Structures are given as structure tokens and as C-alpha cells.
């Protein structure tokens, strides 16, 4: 539940990552797009599985910016991002979603918790 001052961000997730958010994942990885630049602790993210009505709300605990995905994975710990995949597999998966020109915008580690 959110109060009137809580900002709610709507973001899409692939099903495999949505299931992790609803379970054991504690760090969400995103590119620092302009619409996420002011994301902060206390905000709520409502994740959607694209093309469905399935959603999951999480509370943002912390947002940390990194220059690239490798530094983010090494600093945050790969198991916190995806407990089911090894670091190198995660790096390849993230870079398949976000091409190099997007990574140059910066990488965000968003620590999240279920309400």
C-alpha cells in the first residue's frame, strides 16, 4: 500500500525476471534513462509482465549508479541480481537487453523489497 506522497513507477519485466522479483531477487538492474534519474529510496516500482495484467509492487530501498554493468555486478554481487545464474551469464543477458549505447548512459542498481 502506498500513501499520497509515494511515487509509483511503472516498469516492464520479462517473466523470468518478474518471477525472481516476486521471490528472492533484491537488486534490479536498469540503464539510467532520464525517467529513472530521480528514482530514490521510498519510491514504489510496479513491475508488469508485458502483455499481461500481472503486476508486483516493490519498495525502493537504495539506488546506486555505476559506470557499467560489469562494475555493478562485481559491486552488488551477482546472486543478489539473479540467484539462478552465474555472473558471466547475467552480464551476457543484461547486455542482450541493453546494447552498448544504452550502457554508456550509466547502470543503476536498485535495491528492492516486497512491501
Order of alpha helices (4+ residues) and beta strands (2+ residues): beta-alpha-beta-beta-beta-alpha-alpha-alpha-alpha-beta
